[in-house]
Amino acid sequence: MAELFVCVLLVVGSVTCTSLSPLNTESLVINVTAGTVADTELQQSNNLQINLNISVSEEQVMVNEVPVELSEVTRFNCPALLLDSINGSSEFESGDLVSTVTRVMVSQNRLYSSSDQVLALQVFSEVIEMEGR
């Protein structure tokens, strides 16, 4: 039986704020390799590109317009651009937009200087499913 494997990514971004009232947004484009393994052999892999838009306000953090709780895992559907497919068994072609199920966790650290406050965000992202596979 084939099972899905995914690449777990650590993406670190930072948002500099002098005031936390307005919404601050950071866009992260990440490349992910996801594939299937059967009997410890790689059967197929797909290289995907995912865009995560991280928005931060005083009360809330959102990833791709989905509210997330800090230091908790959130699961949501996320479109991805298929860059290429290895071993040719994909029903999709390079450049196709595919649906993925992605889990993210955002942690936040506040850093202070004499005049500014900086929010340092760590974003952990994992693709757990692609187009129902």
C-alpha positions in Angstrom: 0.0 0.0 0.0 1.4 3.4 -0.9 1.5 6.1 1.7 2.0 9.8 1.3 5.1 11.4 2.6 5.7 15.1 2.9 8.5 17.5 3.4 8.2 19.5 6.7 9.3 23.0 6.3 10.4 25.7 8.8 9.8 29.1 7.4 10.8 32.1 9.4 9.5 35.6 8.7 9.4 38.8 10.6 7.1 41.8 10.6 8.4 45.1 11.9 5.7 47.2 13.6 5.8 50.6 15.2 2.1 50.3 16.1 0.1 47.1 16.2 -3.2 48.7 15.2 -3.0 48.3 11.4 -2.9 44.9 9.8 0.6 43.8 8.7 0.9 41.2 6.0 3.9 39.1 4.9 3.9 36.8 1.9 6.0 33.7 1.9 6.5 31.5 -1.2 7.7 28.0 -0.3 8.6 25.0 -2.4 7.5 21.6 -1.1 8.3 18.1 -2.3 5.5 15.6 -1.7 5.2 12.0 -2.9 4.1 8.4 -2.3 6.3 5.6 -0.8 5.5 1.9 -1.1 7.7 -0.7 0.5 10.3 2.0 1.3 10.6 2.9 -2.4 9.7 6.3 -3.8 6.9 5.7 -6.3 6.1 9.3 -7.3 7.0 12.8 -6.1 5.6 16.2 -6.9 7.4 19.6 -6.5 4.8 22.2 -5.4 4.9 25.9 -4.7 2.7 27.2 -2.0 2.0 30.9 -1.2 1.3 31.7 2.5 0.0 35.1 3.3 0.6 35.8 7.0 -1.5 38.7 8.4 -0.9 40.0 11.9 -3.0 42.5 13.9 -3.1 43.3 17.6 -5.6 40.5 18.3 -5.2 37.9 15.6 -2.8 36.1 13.3 -4.2 34.8 9.9 -2.7 32.5 7.3 -4.3 32.8 3.9 -7.3 34.4 5.6 -7.7 31.5 8.0 -7.5 32.6 11.7 -4.8 30.6 13.6 -4.2 30.4 17.3 -0.5 31.0 18.2 1.4 27.8 19.0 -1.5 25.6 17.9 -1.7 23.5 14.7 -4.3 24.6 12.1 -5.3 22.5 9.1 -6.8 24.1 5.9 -7.1 23.7 2.2 -4.4 25.6 0.3 -3.9 25.9 -3.5 -0.5 25.0 -4.8 1.3 25.4 -8.2 2.6 22.1 -9.5 6.2 22.8 -10.6 7.0 19.2 -11.8 6.2 15.6 -11.3 8.8 12.9 -11.0 8.2 9.3 -12.2 5.5 10.7 -14.5 2.5 9.1 -12.9 0.7 12.3 -12.0 -2.6 13.1 -13.7 -1.5 16.8 -13.6 1.0 18.8 -15.7 3.5 21.4 -14.7 1.9 24.7 -14.2 -1.4 23.2 -13.0 -3.0 24.6 -9.8 -3.7 21.7 -7.4 -5.5 21.5 -4.1 -3.5 20.6 -0.9 -4.4 20.1 2.7 -1.8 22.0 4.7 -1.1 22.2 8.5 0.6 25.3 9.9 1.7 26.4 13.3 2.7 30.0 14.0 4.7 31.0 17.1 5.4 34.6 17.9 8.2 36.3 19.8 8.1 40.0 20.7 11.4 41.8 20.4 11.8 45.3 21.8 14.3 48.1 21.0 14.3 51.7 22.4 11.7 53.0 19.8 10.2 50.0 18.0 8.5 46.7 18.7 9.3 43.8 16.3 7.2 40.7 16.0 9.2 37.7 15.0 7.0 34.9 13.6 8.0 31.3 13.1 5.8 29.5 10.7 5.9 25.7 10.5 4.2 24.2 7.5 3.4 20.7 6.4 1.5 19.5 3.3 -0.4 16.3 4.4 -2.5 15.7 1.3 -2.6 16.6 -2.4 -5.7 16.3 -4.5 -7.2 13.6 -2.3 -4.1 11.4 -2.2 
